[in-house]
Amino acid sequence: MSQPSAQRAQVLLVVGPGRSGTSAVAGSLAHCGYHVPNAIKARDSNPRGFYEPRWLVNFDKELLAEAKVTTLDRDPLALEAMAQALGSGDAKTRLVGWVREQLESNNRLVLKDPRLVWFHALWAEVAEELDFDLGFLIMLRHPSEVSSSRSAYYGAEHVRAVAGWTHVALMAEHVTRGARRAFVHYPDLVGDWRKEFRRVDGLLGLDLVPQIDTTPHPIDEFLDPTLRRMAPGWDGIAVPSWLSDLADRSFDALKGIADDGEPSDYTALDALRAEYTETFEATVIIARSRNSHQHLVPRAEEAQPAAEPDAATSTSAPSARPAARRGLRDLLRRS
C-alpha cells in the first residue's frame, strides 16, 4: 500500500470503544500538528480531554439513533441496520460539507468518536469525493480493562460491555481490511510513544510537527501513564467463562496484528466473528423462556443503567431495532 502524499490532505479516524485509549492517541496527534475541530471539553472522567469534534459526535449519534444501533451494539445484524439507515445519501452530503469546511483551514485532521467504526464505508466515499488520504487508528486495550473502566465511569454492566467489545472489535477489524490502518495497543502507547508512533508512521505516513525525535516533546508531558487506572484480568468481573475466553482470544488475535503486522490470511479472525455470531444467535433461542415470562421480572431498561453516556451530555441513544427485529432480540440486547 502506497504512503500518503505530502501534497494531499490527510484525515485520521481514531476507532475503538470508550476507555480504550482513543483520547490518548487522538490527543497525542493533536499535540503535534493534527487538528481536532471544536473539541468537546475535558471532564472528570477524562481530565486530559476527549479530543472529539462536537459536530461529528452529534452527527454520529443522530445516525445511530435512526438505525436503532448502539455504540457497542452486540447484535450481529446491527451493521446491516446501519447500512440501511445510510441508504438515502443525505448523510454523505452533510458529512462531505463538514469535512470540506474543515480541510479548507487544516489539511491534517484527527477525528475521534467511539461510534466512528459504524460509518467506515461512508468515510471511504467521502475520502474519494474530496480526494484526501484516509487512515484508521484502531485502539486496543484488554476487554477486562475496558469493562472495568466503563463500569466505573459509565455504570456499564460487565456482560454487555465485554460482549459489545468483542463484537465491535472484531467487526472493526473486518470492515477496515484493505484500508490504510494501524492497530495501537494502549499500554504500548503510554509505555513508549516514540517507538509506537514510529511503527504507526510506517503504516499511515504521519506528518508530525514537532517530529518524533524532538526532545523535549509536547507528547512527553501530555501522556501520563498514571492515568491508566485499570489493570487487565477477570477477577471481580462477573462474566461467563465462554465470554471471557472468546474476548481473550479475540484480543490476542487483534494484538497479533499490532505486534506482527497484517496476517497472510484472516481465517482465524473470521472464525472468531463466526463463533461470536453463532453464540449470540444461540443465546437468543435460549432466552425465549425468559421472553415468555416477562411479567415475572423487572423491565430490562428499568433494571439496567445506561451503558454509553455521551462525552458532552449523559444521555444514551435508544437501543431498539426496526420493526422486523424487535421483540426478543431487542430484549436480549438491552438486558
Secondary structure as UniProt FT lines:
FT   TURN            6..7
FT   STRAND          10..15
FT   TURN            18..19
FT   HELIX           22..30
FT   TURN            31..33
FT   TURN            37..38
FT   TURN            44..45
FT   TURN            47..48
FT   HELIX           54..67
FT   TURN            71..72
FT   TURN            76..77
FT   HELIX           78..85
FT   TURN            86..88
FT   HELIX           90..103
FT   TURN            104..105
FT   STRAND          108..112
FT   TURN            114..115
FT   HELIX           116..119
FT   HELIX           120..130
FT   STRAND          133..140
FT   HELIX           143..154
FT   HELIX           158..175
FT   TURN            176..178
FT   STRAND          181..185
FT   HELIX           186..191
FT   HELIX           193..204
FT   TURN            212..213
FT   HELIX           218..222
FT   HELIX           225..227
FT   TURN            235..236
FT   HELIX           241..260
FT   HELIX           267..286
FT   HELIX           288..291
FT   TURN            292..293
FT   HELIX           294..296
FT   HELIX           300..303
FT   HELIX           323..325
FT   HELIX           328..334
//
